[in-house]
């Protein structure tokens, strides 16, 4: 998709599954299962959507999926399905790992940073050897020192080896003209979303603030969110503003549609397909 002077591509790293009840929090199962059918283990299918931004001068990757550094038990618990993979998707676009200039992680949960690193010659190394990685400093510190509640979400091997190439941010920052990282607390304290603006057009990688299109109603908040009331406040601040701009919102985990345009209809937030 063209966005002003930029070119946007969604790239899949396959799918995985999480408990439907956890994904929809206080929403009763008879309601959420209409939009996301569950399997015999109450899991729902979720995408692992990454975003490639081509500016004409730089290749910018938002999120790196779940990667391949896990064992059979992990694969069974989360029902990880490959292919496709992020690296294969980049290859289809004519890009090798060394062609990526910037990697942005919204946060460091295992399903968002898996390909930050890879195994090579018996070592864990950065997958994108020439890239600058961007993350909030507070998120990095939480990932290395998680509480008991967060520990299962952070896997150090997925991201730690890229530390020498990582730039730590302390709040909102425009990393290049038209690409701005904004702290949106809720899912984690220091989660950052990505605002992309070019040619009077706006796209927004909203990360786990709104993981799928089914989560657009304000109270449909995951039980995974560490600060759900902050998630609610972030949504009430962000979604009307994005709808007013008719921005394209990119979802990280929607298995049916990677992005939708937000619009205002009769004073309410609605969606339109992106052509």
C-alpha atoms as an extended CHARMM CRD file, in Angstrom:
* protein
*
       275  EXT
         1         1  UNK       CA              0.0000000000        0.0000000000        0.0000000000  PROA      1               0.0000000000
         2         2  UNK       CA              1.1800000000        3.5310000000       -0.8030000000  PROA      2               0.0000000000
         3         3  UNK       CA              1.0140000000        6.0690000000        2.0090000000  PROA      3               0.0000000000
         4         4  UNK       CA              2.1920000000        9.3930000000        0.6590000000  PROA      4               0.0000000000
         5         5  UNK       CA              5.8410000000        8.8840000000       -0.2230000000  PROA      5               0.0000000000
         6         6  UNK       CA              6.0590000000        5.6660000000        1.7970000000  PROA      6               0.0000000000
         7         7  UNK       CA              5.2710000000        2.0880000000        0.8450000000  PROA      7               0.0000000000
         8         8  UNK       CA              3.7550000000       -0.2020000000        3.4850000000  PROA      8               0.0000000000
         9         9  UNK       CA              3.7790000000       -4.0100000000        3.4570000000  PROA      9               0.0000000000
        10        10  UNK       CA              2.3350000000       -6.2970000000        6.1150000000  PROA      10              0.0000000000
        11        11  UNK       CA              4.4120000000       -9.4720000000        6.4910000000  PROA      11              0.0000000000
        12        12  UNK       CA              3.2420000000      -12.5720000000        8.3520000000  PROA      12              0.0000000000
        13        13  UNK       CA              5.3950000000      -14.6310000000       10.6940000000  PROA      13              0.0000000000
        14        14  UNK       CA              2.6730000000      -17.2790000000       10.7550000000  PROA      14              0.0000000000
        15        15  UNK       CA              0.0730000000      -17.7100000000       13.4850000000  PROA      15              0.0000000000
        16        16  UNK       CA             -0.1830000000      -18.7990000000       17.0960000000  PROA      16              0.0000000000
        17        17  UNK       CA             -2.9590000000      -19.3500000000       19.6280000000  PROA      17              0.0000000000
        18        18  UNK       CA             -3.8400000000      -17.9360000000       23.0380000000  PROA      18              0.0000000000
        19        19  UNK       CA             -6.6570000000      -18.6030000000       25.4860000000  PROA      19              0.0000000000
        20        20  UNK       CA             -9.7650000000      -16.7930000000       24.2990000000  PROA      20              0.0000000000
        21        21  UNK       CA            -10.8560000000      -15.8370000000       27.7840000000  PROA      21              0.0000000000
        22        22  UNK       CA             -7.5260000000      -14.1420000000       28.4300000000  PROA      22              0.0000000000
        23        23  UNK       CA             -7.6810000000      -12.3760000000       25.0850000000  PROA      23              0.0000000000
        24        24  UNK       CA            -11.0570000000      -10.8060000000       25.8360000000  PROA      24              0.0000000000
        25        25  UNK       CA            -10.9000000000      -10.2440000000       29.5970000000  PROA      25              0.0000000000
        26        26  UNK       CA            -14.2970000000       -9.4320000000       31.1140000000  PROA      26              0.0000000000
        27        27  UNK       CA            -16.2130000000      -10.0300000000       27.8590000000  PROA      27              0.0000000000
        28        28  UNK       CA            -18.3700000000      -13.2070000000       28.1800000000  PROA      28              0.0000000000
        29        29  UNK       CA            -17.4570000000      -16.1070000000       25.9290000000  PROA      29              0.0000000000
        30        30  UNK       CA            -20.8350000000      -16.1810000000       24.1040000000  PROA      30              0.0000000000
        31        31  UNK       CA            -20.0010000000      -12.6720000000       22.8600000000  PROA      31              0.0000000000
        32        32  UNK       CA            -16.3460000000      -13.0040000000       21.9050000000  PROA      32              0.0000000000
        33        33  UNK       CA            -16.6910000000      -16.4650000000       20.3730000000  PROA      33              0.0000000000
        34        34  UNK       CA            -18.9530000000      -15.0250000000       17.6690000000  PROA      34              0.0000000000
        35        35  UNK       CA            -15.9310000000      -13.1270000000       16.3880000000  PROA      35              0.0000000000
        36        36  UNK       CA            -13.1370000000      -15.5310000000       17.3590000000  PROA      36              0.0000000000
        37        37  UNK       CA            -14.0920000000      -19.2330000000       17.5240000000  PROA      37              0.0000000000
        38        38  UNK       CA            -12.0410000000      -21.2690000000       19.9980000000  PROA      38              0.0000000000
        39        39  UNK       CA            -10.5560000000      -24.7550000000       19.7340000000  PROA      39              0.0000000000
        40        40  UNK       CA            -10.9720000000      -27.6530000000       22.1820000000  PROA      40              0.0000000000
        41        41  UNK       CA             -8.3870000000      -26.0150000000       24.4810000000  PROA      41              0.0000000000
        42        42  UNK       CA            -10.2710000000      -22.6820000000       24.4360000000  PROA      42              0.0000000000
        43        43  UNK       CA             -7.5490000000      -21.1030000000       22.2810000000  PROA      43              0.0000000000
        44        44  UNK       CA             -8.2100000000      -18.6630000000       19.4550000000  PROA      44              0.0000000000
        45        45  UNK       CA             -6.1110000000      -18.2830000000       16.3030000000  PROA      45              0.0000000000
        46        46  UNK       CA             -4.0320000000      -15.0900000000       16.1020000000  PROA      46              0.0000000000
        47        47  UNK       CA             -1.8130000000      -13.6680000000       13.4040000000  PROA      47              0.0000000000
        48        48  UNK       CA              1.7850000000      -12.5600000000       13.8620000000  PROA      48              0.0000000000
        49        49  UNK       CA              1.7300000000       -9.4590000000       11.6950000000  PROA      49              0.0000000000
        50        50  UNK       CA              4.8520000000       -7.3670000000       11.1280000000  PROA      50              0.0000000000
        51        51  UNK       CA              5.0490000000       -4.1510000000        9.0970000000  PROA      51              0.0000000000
        52        52  UNK       CA              7.6860000000       -3.1260000000        6.5750000000  PROA      52              0.0000000000
        53        53  UNK       CA              7.9280000000        0.5910000000        5.7890000000  PROA      53              0.0000000000
        54        54  UNK       CA              9.8850000000        1.5390000000        2.6880000000  PROA      54              0.0000000000
        55        55  UNK       CA             10.6900000000        5.2420000000        2.6870000000  PROA      55              0.0000000000
        56        56  UNK       CA             12.6800000000        5.2280000000       -0.5470000000  PROA      56              0.0000000000
        57        57  UNK       CA             15.9160000000        5.5260000000        1.4060000000  PROA      57              0.0000000000
        58        58  UNK       CA             15.4130000000        3.1670000000        4.3450000000  PROA      58              0.0000000000
        59        59  UNK       CA             13.7170000000       -0.1310000000        5.1060000000  PROA      59              0.0000000000
        60        60  UNK       CA             12.0340000000       -0.0290000000        8.5200000000  PROA      60              0.0000000000
        61        61  UNK       CA             10.6470000000       -3.1470000000       10.1870000000  PROA      61              0.0000000000
        62        62  UNK       CA              7.9960000000       -2.8690000000       12.9030000000  PROA      62              0.0000000000
        63        63  UNK       CA              7.9000000000       -6.0310000000       15.0640000000  PROA      63              0.0000000000
        64        64  UNK       CA              9.6870000000       -9.2780000000       14.2860000000  PROA      64              0.0000000000
        65        65  UNK       CA              7.0930000000      -11.9380000000       15.0820000000  PROA      65              0.0000000000
        66        66  UNK       CA              7.6790000000      -15.0360000000       17.1730000000  PROA      66              0.0000000000
        67        67  UNK       CA             10.8470000000      -16.3140000000       15.4750000000  PROA      67              0.0000000000
        68        68  UNK       CA             12.0550000000      -19.9030000000       15.6360000000  PROA      68              0.0000000000
        69        69  UNK       CA             13.9700000000      -20.1960000000       18.9240000000  PROA      69              0.0000000000
        70        70  UNK       CA             11.5300000000      -22.4160000000       20.8080000000  PROA      70              0.0000000000
        71        71  UNK       CA             11.1130000000      -26.0810000000       21.6140000000  PROA      71              0.0000000000
        72        72  UNK       CA              8.3120000000      -28.5860000000       20.9660000000  PROA      72              0.0000000000
        73        73  UNK       CA              6.5960000000      -27.8180000000       24.2970000000  PROA      73              0.0000000000
        74        74  UNK       CA              6.4060000000      -24.0980000000       23.4980000000  PROA      74              0.0000000000
        75        75  UNK       CA              5.1170000000      -24.8540000000       19.9960000000  PROA      75              0.0000000000
        76        76  UNK       CA              2.3950000000      -27.0970000000       21.4290000000  PROA      76              0.0000000000
        77        77  UNK       CA              1.2750000000      -24.6370000000       24.1180000000  PROA      77              0.0000000000
        78        78  UNK       CA              0.9590000000      -21.7760000000       21.6530000000  PROA      78              0.0000000000
        79        79  UNK       CA              0.2150000000      -23.8600000000       18.5410000000  PROA      79              0.0000000000
        80        80  UNK       CA              2.7790000000      -21.9370000000       16.4750000000  PROA      80              0.0000000000
        81        81  UNK       CA              2.1910000000      -22.4430000000       12.7640000000  PROA      81              0.0000000000
        82        82  UNK       CA              5.0080000000      -21.8120000000       10.2790000000  PROA      82              0.0000000000
        83        83  UNK       CA              5.2260000000      -21.1280000000        7.3450000000  PROA      83              0.0000000000
        84        84  UNK       CA              4.9260000000      -18.3300000000        6.5280000000  PROA      84              0.0000000000
        85        85  UNK       CA              7.8110000000      -16.6600000000        8.3080000000  PROA      85              0.0000000000
        86        86  UNK       CA              9.0260000000      -13.0890000000        8.4860000000  PROA      86              0.0000000000
        87        87  UNK       CA             12.3380000000      -13.8450000000        6.8020000000  PROA      87              0.0000000000
        88        88  UNK       CA             10.6280000000      -15.6400000000        3.9250000000  PROA      88              0.0000000000
        89        89  UNK       CA              8.2710000000      -12.6760000000        3.5380000000  PROA      89              0.0000000000
        90        90  UNK       CA             11.1920000000      -10.2620000000        3.3500000000  PROA      90              0.0000000000
        91        91  UNK       CA             12.8550000000      -12.5050000000        0.7940000000  PROA      91              0.0000000000
        92        92  UNK       CA              9.7170000000      -12.3850000000       -1.3750000000  PROA      92              0.0000000000
        93        93  UNK       CA             10.0850000000       -8.6020000000       -1.3770000000  PROA      93              0.0000000000
        94        94  UNK       CA             13.7130000000       -8.9070000000       -2.4600000000  PROA      94              0.0000000000
        95        95  UNK       CA             15.1650000000       -8.0670000000        0.9480000000  PROA      95              0.0000000000
        96        96  UNK       CA             17.7920000000       -9.8220000000        3.0190000000  PROA      96              0.0000000000
        97        97  UNK       CA             18.2860000000       -9.2670000000        6.7720000000  PROA      97              0.0000000000
        98        98  UNK       CA             21.2100000000       -6.9390000000        6.0640000000  PROA      98              0.0000000000
        99        99  UNK       CA             18.8920000000       -4.6990000000        3.9980000000  PROA      99              0.0000000000
       100       100  UNK       CA             16.8990000000       -3.6500000000        7.0980000000  PROA      100             0.0000000000
       101       101  UNK       CA             18.0170000000       -0.2810000000        8.4750000000  PROA      101             0.0000000000
       102       102  UNK       CA             15.7100000000        0.1050000000       11.4950000000  PROA      102             0.0000000000
       103       103  UNK       CA             13.8420000000       -2.3880000000       13.6900000000  PROA      103             0.0000000000
       104       104  UNK       CA             11.0860000000       -1.0810000000       15.9690000000  PROA      104             0.0000000000
       105       105  UNK       CA              9.6350000000       -3.2370000000       18.7350000000  PROA      105             0.0000000000
       106       106  UNK       CA              6.4840000000       -1.9140000000       20.3430000000  PROA      106             0.0000000000
       107       107  UNK       CA              7.3610000000       -4.0520000000       23.3660000000  PROA      107             0.0000000000
       108       108  UNK       CA              9.3950000000       -7.1830000000       24.0540000000  PROA      108             0.0000000000
       109       109  UNK       CA              6.8070000000       -9.9300000000       24.6100000000  PROA      109             0.0000000000
       110       110  UNK       CA              7.9110000000      -13.0920000000       22.8560000000  PROA      110             0.0000000000
       111       111  UNK       CA              5.3830000000      -12.7820000000       20.0160000000  PROA      111             0.0000000000
       112       112  UNK       CA              6.6790000000       -9.3350000000       19.0090000000  PROA      112             0.0000000000
       113       113  UNK       CA             10.4680000000       -9.7220000000       19.0350000000  PROA      113             0.0000000000
       114       114  UNK       CA             11.2020000000      -13.3350000000       18.0860000000  PROA      114             0.0000000000
       115       115  UNK       CA             13.3350000000      -12.5470000000       15.0320000000  PROA      115             0.0000000000
       116       116  UNK       CA             15.3080000000       -9.7790000000       16.7600000000  PROA      116             0.0000000000
       117       117  UNK       CA             17.9050000000      -12.5120000000       17.1270000000  PROA      117             0.0000000000
       118       118  UNK       CA             18.6870000000      -15.8830000000       15.5770000000  PROA      118             0.0000000000
       119       119  UNK       CA             21.0140000000      -18.8270000000       16.0860000000  PROA      119             0.0000000000
       120       120  UNK       CA             24.0980000000      -18.7660000000       13.8800000000  PROA      120             0.0000000000
       121       121  UNK       CA             27.1830000000      -20.9740000000       14.2270000000  PROA      121             0.0000000000
       122       122  UNK       CA             26.2240000000      -21.9830000000       17.7480000000  PROA      122             0.0000000000
       123       123  UNK       CA             25.6480000000      -18.4140000000       18.9320000000  PROA      123             0.0000000000
       124       124  UNK       CA             22.6480000000      -16.1470000000       19.3400000000  PROA      124             0.0000000000
       125       125  UNK       CA             23.2380000000      -13.0380000000       17.2120000000  PROA      125             0.0000000000
       126       126  UNK       CA             21.1890000000      -10.0880000000       15.9030000000  PROA      126             0.0000000000
       127       127  UNK       CA             19.1610000000      -11.1770000000       12.8760000000  PROA      127             0.0000000000
       128       128  UNK       CA             19.5040000000       -7.7550000000       11.2240000000  PROA      128             0.0000000000
       129       129  UNK       CA             23.2250000000       -6.9860000000       11.4080000000  PROA      129             0.0000000000
       130       130  UNK       CA             23.0890000000       -3.4140000000       10.0690000000  PROA      130             0.0000000000
       131       131  UNK       CA             19.9110000000       -2.2700000000       11.7910000000  PROA      131             0.0000000000
       132       132  UNK       CA             19.3610000000        0.1440000000       14.6540000000  PROA      132             0.0000000000
       133       133  UNK       CA             16.8280000000       -1.3710000000       17.0570000000  PROA      133             0.0000000000
       134       134  UNK       CA             14.5100000000        1.0460000000       18.9130000000  PROA      134             0.0000000000
       135       135  UNK       CA             12.7820000000        0.2980000000       22.2260000000  PROA      135             0.0000000000
       136       136  UNK       CA             11.7220000000        2.2630000000       25.2830000000  PROA      136             0.0000000000
       137       137  UNK       CA             14.3190000000        2.0530000000       28.0520000000  PROA      137             0.0000000000
       138       138  UNK       CA             11.6440000000        1.1990000000       30.6220000000  PROA      138             0.0000000000
       139       139  UNK       CA             10.3800000000       -1.7010000000       28.5070000000  PROA      139             0.0000000000
       140       140  UNK       CA             13.9100000000       -3.0950000000       28.1890000000  PROA      140             0.0000000000
       141       141  UNK       CA             14.4100000000       -2.9130000000       31.9370000000  PROA      141             0.0000000000
       142       142  UNK       CA             11.0850000000       -4.6690000000       32.5880000000  PROA      142             0.0000000000
       143       143  UNK       CA             11.9720000000       -7.3760000000       30.0660000000  PROA      143             0.0000000000
       144       144  UNK       CA             15.2560000000       -8.1180000000       31.8270000000  PROA      144             0.0000000000
       145       145  UNK       CA             13.7300000000       -7.9250000000       35.3200000000  PROA      145             0.0000000000
       146       146  UNK       CA             10.1390000000       -9.1390000000       34.9670000000  PROA      146             0.0000000000
       147       147  UNK       CA              7.7840000000       -9.6630000000       37.8580000000  PROA      147             0.0000000000
       148       148  UNK       CA              6.2810000000      -13.0760000000       38.5100000000  PROA      148             0.0000000000
       149       149  UNK       CA              3.1860000000      -12.0330000000       36.5400000000  PROA      149             0.0000000000
       150       150  UNK       CA              5.2220000000      -10.9520000000       33.4910000000  PROA      150             0.0000000000
       151       151  UNK       CA              7.9100000000      -13.6220000000       33.4550000000  PROA      151             0.0000000000
       152       152  UNK       CA              6.2650000000      -15.9590000000       30.9470000000  PROA      152             0.0000000000
       153       153  UNK       CA              5.9180000000      -13.1320000000       28.4150000000  PROA      153             0.0000000000
       154       154  UNK       CA              9.6080000000      -12.2100000000       28.2060000000  PROA      154             0.0000000000
       155       155  UNK       CA             12.2520000000      -14.5570000000       26.7860000000  PROA      155             0.0000000000
       156       156  UNK       CA             15.6750000000      -12.9390000000       27.0240000000  PROA      156             0.0000000000
       157       157  UNK       CA             17.1620000000      -15.0400000000       24.2270000000  PROA      157             0.0000000000
       158       158  UNK       CA             14.7150000000      -13.4350000000       21.7920000000  PROA      158             0.0000000000
       159       159  UNK       CA             16.1470000000       -9.9100000000       22.1930000000  PROA      159             0.0000000000
       160       160  UNK       CA             19.2240000000       -9.6060000000       24.4500000000  PROA      160             0.0000000000
       161       161  UNK       CA             21.8880000000      -10.3120000000       21.8070000000  PROA      161             0.0000000000
       162       162  UNK       CA             20.7770000000       -7.2270000000       19.8570000000  PROA      162             0.0000000000
       163       163  UNK       CA             21.5830000000       -4.8980000000       22.7750000000  PROA      163             0.0000000000
       164       164  UNK       CA             24.7630000000       -3.4430000000       21.1390000000  PROA      164             0.0000000000
       165       165  UNK       CA             22.6060000000       -2.2640000000       18.2110000000  PROA      165             0.0000000000
       166       166  UNK       CA             19.7340000000       -1.0110000000       20.3820000000  PROA      166             0.0000000000
       167       167  UNK       CA             18.8420000000        2.6400000000       20.9480000000  PROA      167             0.0000000000
       168       168  UNK       CA             16.9180000000        3.2460000000       24.1600000000  PROA      168             0.0000000000
       169       169  UNK       CA             14.2410000000        5.9100000000       24.2270000000  PROA      169             0.0000000000
       170       170  UNK       CA             12.7890000000        7.7780000000       27.1860000000  PROA      170             0.0000000000
       171       171  UNK       CA              9.4360000000        8.8300000000       25.8180000000  PROA      171             0.0000000000
       172       172  UNK       CA              7.9880000000        9.8440000000       22.4680000000  PROA      172             0.0000000000
       173       173  UNK       CA             10.4510000000       10.3570000000       19.6250000000  PROA      173             0.0000000000
       174       174  UNK       CA             10.4720000000       10.9840000000       15.8860000000  PROA      174             0.0000000000
       175       175  UNK       CA             13.1790000000        8.6350000000       14.6580000000  PROA      175             0.0000000000
       176       176  UNK       CA             13.0670000000        9.8290000000       11.0450000000  PROA      176             0.0000000000
       177       177  UNK       CA             10.7680000000       12.3950000000        9.3960000000  PROA      177             0.0000000000
       178       178  UNK       CA              7.2860000000       10.8960000000        9.2710000000  PROA      178             0.0000000000
       179       179  UNK       CA              7.9430000000        8.0020000000       11.6990000000  PROA      179             0.0000000000
       180       180  UNK       CA              7.1180000000        8.7820000000       15.3070000000  PROA      180             0.0000000000
       181       181  UNK       CA              7.1400000000        6.4310000000       18.3010000000  PROA      181             0.0000000000
       182       182  UNK       CA              4.5630000000        7.2270000000       20.9770000000  PROA      182             0.0000000000
       183       183  UNK       CA              4.3460000000        5.7320000000       24.4630000000  PROA      183             0.0000000000
       184       184  UNK       CA              0.8620000000        4.2560000000       24.9660000000  PROA      184             0.0000000000
       185       185  UNK       CA              0.6650000000        2.6870000000       28.4370000000  PROA      185             0.0000000000
       186       186  UNK       CA             -1.7050000000       -0.1190000000       29.3180000000  PROA      186             0.0000000000
       187       187  UNK       CA             -0.6520000000       -3.4700000000       27.9220000000  PROA      187             0.0000000000
       188       188  UNK       CA              2.7490000000       -2.7210000000       29.4280000000  PROA      188             0.0000000000
       189       189  UNK       CA              3.8490000000        0.4790000000       31.1270000000  PROA      189             0.0000000000
       190       190  UNK       CA              6.1830000000        1.4880000000       28.2960000000  PROA      190             0.0000000000
       191       191  UNK       CA              4.5410000000        0.0590000000       25.1790000000  PROA      191             0.0000000000
       192       192  UNK       CA              5.1860000000        2.2630000000       22.1460000000  PROA      192             0.0000000000
       193       193  UNK       CA              2.9720000000        2.5680000000       19.0720000000  PROA      193             0.0000000000
       194       194  UNK       CA              4.1560000000        3.7530000000       15.6760000000  PROA      194             0.0000000000
       195       195  UNK       CA              2.6560000000        6.7810000000       13.9180000000  PROA      195             0.0000000000
       196       196  UNK       CA              3.4150000000        6.9390000000       10.1870000000  PROA      196             0.0000000000
       197       197  UNK       CA              2.6190000000       10.1530000000        8.3310000000  PROA      197             0.0000000000
       198       198  UNK       CA              3.3610000000       11.0990000000        4.7320000000  PROA      198             0.0000000000
       199       199  UNK       CA              1.5260000000       13.1420000000        2.1180000000  PROA      199             0.0000000000
       200       200  UNK       CA             -1.2980000000       14.1110000000        4.5000000000  PROA      200             0.0000000000
       201       201  UNK       CA             -1.9880000000       10.4020000000        5.1170000000  PROA      201             0.0000000000
       202       202  UNK       CA             -1.6860000000        8.6690000000        8.4880000000  PROA      202             0.0000000000
       203       203  UNK       CA             -1.2060000000        5.0240000000        9.4550000000  PROA      203             0.0000000000
       204       204  UNK       CA             -0.8650000000        3.7560000000       13.0110000000  PROA      204             0.0000000000
       205       205  UNK       CA              0.6400000000        0.4820000000       14.2250000000  PROA      205             0.0000000000
       206       206  UNK       CA             -1.4350000000        0.2020000000       17.3730000000  PROA      206             0.0000000000
       207       207  UNK       CA              0.1860000000       -2.9570000000       18.7840000000  PROA      207             0.0000000000
       208       208  UNK       CA             -1.5400000000       -4.7350000000       21.6690000000  PROA      208             0.0000000000
       209       209  UNK       CA             -3.4700000000       -1.6300000000       22.6470000000  PROA      209             0.0000000000
       210       210  UNK       CA             -5.9640000000       -3.0240000000       20.1060000000  PROA      210             0.0000000000
       211       211  UNK       CA             -4.6080000000       -6.4520000000       19.0830000000  PROA      211             0.0000000000
       212       212  UNK       CA             -7.4210000000       -7.3220000000       16.6350000000  PROA      212             0.0000000000
       213       213  UNK       CA            -10.3210000000       -5.4860000000       15.0240000000  PROA      213             0.0000000000
       214       214  UNK       CA            -12.6400000000       -7.3610000000       17.4060000000  PROA      214             0.0000000000
       215       215  UNK       CA            -10.9980000000       -5.4420000000       20.2720000000  PROA      215             0.0000000000
       216       216  UNK       CA            -12.0020000000       -1.9900000000       19.0020000000  PROA      216             0.0000000000
       217       217  UNK       CA            -14.9160000000       -1.5600000000       21.4890000000  PROA      217             0.0000000000
       218       218  UNK       CA            -13.4810000000        0.2690000000       24.4930000000  PROA      218             0.0000000000
       219       219  UNK       CA            -14.1790000000       -2.3990000000       27.1680000000  PROA      219             0.0000000000
       220       220  UNK       CA            -12.8770000000       -5.3330000000       25.0910000000  PROA      220             0.0000000000
       221       221  UNK       CA             -9.5180000000       -5.3340000000       26.8770000000  PROA      221             0.0000000000
       222       222  UNK       CA             -7.2390000000       -8.3370000000       27.3200000000  PROA      222             0.0000000000
       223       223  UNK       CA             -6.5820000000       -9.7890000000       30.7510000000  PROA      223             0.0000000000
       224       224  UNK       CA             -2.9250000000       -9.8320000000       29.6620000000  PROA      224             0.0000000000
       225       225  UNK       CA             -2.8640000000       -6.0210000000       30.0180000000  PROA      225             0.0000000000
       226       226  UNK       CA             -0.9320000000       -5.0970000000       33.1400000000  PROA      226             0.0000000000
       227       227  UNK       CA             -2.6900000000       -1.7370000000       33.4710000000  PROA      227             0.0000000000
       228       228  UNK       CA             -6.1840000000       -2.1820000000       31.9850000000  PROA      228             0.0000000000
       229       229  UNK       CA             -7.5200000000        1.1910000000       33.1130000000  PROA      229             0.0000000000
       230       230  UNK       CA             -4.5950000000        2.8570000000       31.3610000000  PROA      230             0.0000000000
       231       231  UNK       CA             -5.4090000000        0.7980000000       28.2670000000  PROA      231             0.0000000000
       232       232  UNK       CA             -8.9390000000        2.1680000000       28.4500000000  PROA      232             0.0000000000
       233       233  UNK       CA             -7.6780000000        5.7360000000       28.8060000000  PROA      233             0.0000000000
       234       234  UNK       CA             -5.2320000000        5.2680000000       25.9330000000  PROA      234             0.0000000000
       235       235  UNK       CA             -7.9920000000        3.9540000000       23.6720000000  PROA      235             0.0000000000
       236       236  UNK       CA            -10.3550000000        6.8170000000       24.5320000000  PROA      236             0.0000000000
       237       237  UNK       CA             -7.5870000000        9.2770000000       23.6960000000  PROA      237             0.0000000000
       238       238  UNK       CA             -6.2790000000        7.6080000000       20.5460000000  PROA      238             0.0000000000
       239       239  UNK       CA             -9.1980000000        6.0890000000       18.6680000000  PROA      239             0.0000000000
       240       240  UNK       CA            -11.3050000000        9.2650000000       18.2170000000  PROA      240             0.0000000000
       241       241  UNK       CA             -8.2260000000       11.1510000000       17.0270000000  PROA      241             0.0000000000
       242       242  UNK       CA             -7.3320000000        8.4280000000       14.5340000000  PROA      242             0.0000000000
       243       243  UNK       CA            -10.9280000000        8.2540000000       13.2990000000  PROA      243             0.0000000000
       244       244  UNK       CA            -10.9750000000       12.0050000000       12.7690000000  PROA      244             0.0000000000
       245       245  UNK       CA             -7.8370000000       11.6580000000       10.6290000000  PROA      245             0.0000000000
       246       246  UNK       CA             -9.3250000000        8.6200000000        8.8590000000  PROA      246             0.0000000000
       247       247  UNK       CA             -6.0930000000        6.8550000000        9.7230000000  PROA      247             0.0000000000
       248       248  UNK       CA             -5.2500000000        3.3150000000        8.7130000000  PROA      248             0.0000000000
       249       249  UNK       CA             -4.8150000000        1.1910000000       11.8470000000  PROA      249             0.0000000000
       250       250  UNK       CA             -2.5480000000       -1.8710000000       11.6460000000  PROA      250             0.0000000000
       251       251  UNK       CA             -3.3930000000       -4.7000000000       14.0540000000  PROA      251             0.0000000000
       252       252  UNK       CA             -0.6690000000       -7.1240000000       15.2140000000  PROA      252             0.0000000000
       253       253  UNK       CA             -2.8520000000      -10.1930000000       15.7420000000  PROA      253             0.0000000000
       254       254  UNK       CA             -5.9850000000      -10.0730000000       13.5830000000  PROA      254             0.0000000000
       255       255  UNK       CA             -6.1600000000      -13.3390000000       11.5870000000  PROA      255             0.0000000000
       256       256  UNK       CA             -8.6340000000      -11.9380000000        9.0450000000  PROA      256             0.0000000000
       257       257  UNK       CA             -7.5610000000       -8.3820000000        8.2040000000  PROA      257             0.0000000000
       258       258  UNK       CA             -4.1850000000       -6.7060000000        8.8660000000  PROA      258             0.0000000000
       259       259  UNK       CA             -5.4800000000       -3.1440000000        8.6880000000  PROA      259             0.0000000000
       260       260  UNK       CA             -8.6430000000       -1.0480000000        8.5630000000  PROA      260             0.0000000000
       261       261  UNK       CA             -9.3680000000        2.6340000000        8.1630000000  PROA      261             0.0000000000
       262       262  UNK       CA            -11.0200000000        4.2940000000       11.1570000000  PROA      262             0.0000000000
       263       263  UNK       CA            -13.7540000000        6.8090000000       10.3830000000  PROA      263             0.0000000000
       264       264  UNK       CA            -16.4650000000        8.7250000000       12.2240000000  PROA      264             0.0000000000
       265       265  UNK       CA            -20.0590000000        7.7930000000       11.3790000000  PROA      265             0.0000000000
       266       266  UNK       CA            -22.9040000000        9.5720000000       13.1870000000  PROA      266             0.0000000000
       267       267  UNK       CA            -20.5050000000       10.5650000000       15.9330000000  PROA      267             0.0000000000
       268       268  UNK       CA            -19.2930000000        6.9850000000       16.4480000000  PROA      268             0.0000000000
       269       269  UNK       CA            -16.0660000000        5.2420000000       15.4840000000  PROA      269             0.0000000000
       270       270  UNK       CA            -16.4800000000        2.8690000000       12.5280000000  PROA      270             0.0000000000
       271       271  UNK       CA            -14.1890000000        1.0370000000       10.1480000000  PROA      271             0.0000000000
       272       272  UNK       CA            -13.7260000000        0.8280000000        6.4040000000  PROA      272             0.0000000000
       273       273  UNK       CA            -11.7230000000       -1.6830000000        4.4020000000  PROA      273             0.0000000000
       274       274  UNK       CA             -8.4580000000       -0.4240000000        2.9170000000  PROA      274             0.0000000000
       275       275  UNK       CA             -8.2780000000       -0.7540000000       -0.8530000000  PROA      275             0.0000000000
